[in-house]
Amino acid sequence: MRIALLADLHGNLSALDAVLDDIAATGGADVTLALGDLAMLGPQPAEAIDRLRETGCLAIQGNTDTWYNHTLPEDAVGRDEREAGIIRYARWAKPLLGEDRIRYLLGLPFSWQADLGGGERLLAVHGSPRRIDEPIFPEAQPDILDEVLSGLSASVLAFGHTHRALVRRHNGIMLVNPGTLGNPIPPEMDARAAYG
């Protein structure tokens, strides 16, 4: 089975289209799976969601996908710069998304699993198998990975959230983070759209 992994799209339609074109040009995929953070903080949140749905891309929920469920404060006064920016963005994006797309984001599952054959199983999440917003960083120490992966029955774990690409083996488990498709942070990261 050939699975294309997209993570952290963040409403970047141009990057999404470039990646979908590249997937098609390199032989396509049996499954295209978006690992969450589909719309928040990007320039075309509604269009990005629509494109994913049009193409039949499967998706799981990222931490920013849940933010549309929160009541927004009346203003951003007194907030730190990051939080104030998120509030301003959400005020702009919520009406653009509309009820149907927000319902779609809030209804996405926490995880997705697949039998890869030969006894291999894939578990896909946004952050970690434990929490949607728990990062697994490329430099994570073995004891941290032991804790995060405790009880995991999959042989491959696909995830996003950190915006940093990773392919690493730990205690027989292949860890795969395709990097960010649509929001390279911090600024010194490679700005090209990434996928796996």
Secondary structure, DSSP 8 states (H G I E B T S, - for coil): --EEEE---TT-HHHHHHHHHHHHHTT--SEEEE-S--STTSS-HHHHHHHHHHTT-EE---GGGGGGGS---S--TTS-HHHHHHHHHHHHHHHHHHHHHHHHHHT--S-EEEEEETTEEEEE-SS-SS-TT----TT--HHHHHHHTTT---SEEE--SS---EEEEETTEEEEE---SS---STTS--S----
